[in-house]
Amino acid sequence: MLFDDRGRILIVEPTYKPGWGLPGGVIEEGESPLAACVRELREELGIAPVLGPLAGVDWIPPRSGRDDSNVFVFAGRIPDEMIPAIRLPADELSACQFVDRLRFRELMAPHIARRIEVCRRAHDAGRVAYLEFGCEVMPAPSDPR
């Protein structure tokens, strides 16, 4: 979940499936989630964004012949001066753009849009969200004030 200096989120359009998503990919054997994030961002964007904390973990149930999985969402930033250096691998990504909250809801699958919303709220509140298929199942503690 990468933000530009105006707080918009970077989304990418894969060549191998329809729709838009966040940059990222699969963790390789022996690789940590953070190391996979750093590697995937370099491979997909050609840059090393400024990474921040973990914003959330989303469990995805088995579906359509796929095993269940865990999605780790790290927060990060791409300063305006780094944006021109973005280089997409033509065989994997056809486009990227920074979008606001309303626009990403229009472009993404509902469970991904829910994931981003929850993770962004958690990140803004300085906490980590736990989700199941894009729905937060352990909500933030109530404000004690």
C-alpha positions as CSV (number, residue, x, y, z in Angstrom):
1,M,0.0,0.0,0.0
2,L,2.1,2.9,-1.4
3,F,1.1,6.5,-1.1
4,D,2.3,9.5,-3.0
5,D,2.9,12.9,-1.3
6,R,-0.8,13.7,-1.6
7,G,-2.0,10.5,0.1
8,R,-3.2,8.8,-3.0
9,I,-2.6,5.0,-3.3
10,L,-0.6,3.4,-6.2
11,I,-2.5,0.7,-8.0
12,V,-1.2,-1.5,-10.9
13,E,-2.9,-3.3,-13.8
14,P,-1.6,-6.8,-14.3
15,T,-1.2,-8.2,-17.8
16,Y,-2.1,-11.8,-16.7
17,K,-5.5,-11.1,-15.1
18,P,-8.3,-8.5,-15.3
19,G,-8.6,-5.6,-12.9
20,W,-6.4,-3.5,-10.8
21,G,-4.5,-4.3,-7.6
22,L,-1.7,-3.3,-5.3
23,P,1.9,-3.9,-6.3
24,G,3.2,-7.2,-4.7
25,G,3.5,-10.8,-5.2
26,V,4.2,-14.2,-3.8
27,I,6.7,-15.0,-1.0
28,E,9.4,-17.3,-2.3
29,E,10.6,-20.3,-0.3
30,G,12.8,-19.1,2.6
31,E,11.9,-15.5,2.1
32,S,10.3,-13.3,4.8
33,P,7.2,-11.3,4.1
34,L,9.1,-8.0,4.3
35,A,12.0,-9.3,2.1
36,A,9.3,-10.4,-0.5
37,C,7.7,-7.0,-0.4
38,V,11.0,-5.2,-1.0
39,R,11.9,-7.6,-3.9
40,E,8.5,-7.5,-5.5
41,L,8.5,-3.7,-5.4
42,R,11.9,-3.5,-7.1
43,E,10.8,-6.1,-9.7
44,E,7.4,-4.5,-10.4
45,L,8.3,-0.8,-10.1
46,G,12.0,-0.6,-10.6
47,I,12.4,1.5,-7.5
48,A,12.7,1.0,-3.7
49,P,9.9,3.0,-2.1
50,V,10.2,4.2,1.5
51,L,8.6,1.3,3.4
52,G,6.9,1.9,6.7
53,P,5.2,-0.5,9.2
54,L,3.0,-3.5,8.6
55,A,-0.6,-2.2,8.1
56,G,-2.5,-5.5,8.1
57,V,-2.7,-9.2,7.4
58,D,-5.6,-10.6,5.4
59,W,-6.5,-14.3,5.4
60,I,-8.0,-15.4,2.0
61,P,-10.0,-18.6,2.1
62,P,-9.5,-21.4,-0.5
63,R,-11.3,-20.7,-3.8
64,S,-11.4,-21.8,-7.4
65,G,-8.8,-24.5,-7.0
66,R,-6.5,-22.2,-5.0
67,D,-5.2,-22.8,-1.5
68,D,-5.9,-20.4,1.3
69,S,-3.3,-17.6,1.7
70,N,-2.2,-14.7,3.9
71,V,-1.7,-11.3,2.4
72,F,0.7,-9.0,4.3
73,V,0.0,-5.3,3.6
74,F,2.9,-3.0,4.3
75,A,2.5,0.8,4.2
76,G,5.0,2.9,2.3
77,R,5.6,6.1,0.4
78,I,6.8,7.0,-3.0
79,P,8.0,10.7,-2.8
80,D,7.0,12.8,-5.9
81,E,10.6,12.9,-7.0
82,M,10.8,9.1,-7.3
83,I,7.6,8.8,-9.4
84,P,9.3,9.5,-12.8
85,A,11.7,6.6,-12.1
86,I,8.9,4.0,-12.0
87,R,9.5,1.3,-14.6
88,L,6.9,-1.4,-15.1
89,P,7.9,-4.9,-16.4
90,A,5.9,-5.1,-19.7
91,D,5.3,-8.8,-19.4
92,E,3.7,-8.4,-15.9
93,L,2.1,-4.9,-15.6
94,S,0.5,-2.8,-18.2
95,A,-0.2,0.4,-16.2
96,C,0.0,2.1,-12.9
97,Q,-1.7,5.2,-11.4
98,F,-2.2,7.0,-8.1
99,V,-5.8,7.1,-7.1
100,D,-7.9,8.5,-4.2
101,R,-10.2,6.4,-2.1
102,L,-13.3,6.7,-4.3
103,R,-11.5,5.8,-7.4
104,F,-9.8,2.6,-6.1
105,R,-13.2,1.3,-4.9
106,E,-14.4,1.6,-8.5
107,L,-11.4,-0.2,-10.0
108,M,-10.7,-3.1,-7.6
109,A,-12.5,-6.3,-6.6
110,P,-14.6,-5.7,-3.5
111,H,-12.5,-7.8,-1.1
112,I,-9.3,-5.9,-2.2
113,A,-11.0,-2.5,-1.8
114,R,-12.2,-3.5,1.7
115,R,-8.7,-4.7,2.5
116,I,-7.2,-1.4,1.5
117,E,-9.8,0.6,3.4
118,V,-9.2,-1.3,6.6
119,C,-5.4,-1.3,6.3
120,R,-5.4,2.4,5.6
121,R,-7.5,3.2,8.6
122,A,-5.3,0.9,10.8
123,H,-2.1,2.6,9.4
124,D,-3.5,6.1,10.0
125,A,-4.3,5.0,13.6
126,G,-0.9,3.5,14.2
127,R,-2.0,-0.1,14.5
128,V,-2.0,-3.3,12.5
129,A,-5.3,-4.8,11.2
130,Y,-6.2,-8.5,11.1
131,L,-8.7,-9.3,8.3
132,E,-10.4,-12.4,6.8
133,F,-11.2,-12.0,3.1
134,G,-11.1,-8.2,3.4
135,C,-13.2,-7.9,6.5
136,E,-11.7,-6.9,9.8
137,V,-12.6,-9.5,12.4
138,M,-10.7,-8.0,15.3
139,P,-11.9,-4.4,15.3
140,A,-9.8,-1.6,16.8
141,P,-10.2,-1.2,20.6
142,S,-12.6,1.5,21.6
143,D,-11.2,4.9,22.3
144,P,-10.8,5.0,26.1
145,R,-11.6,8.8,26.3
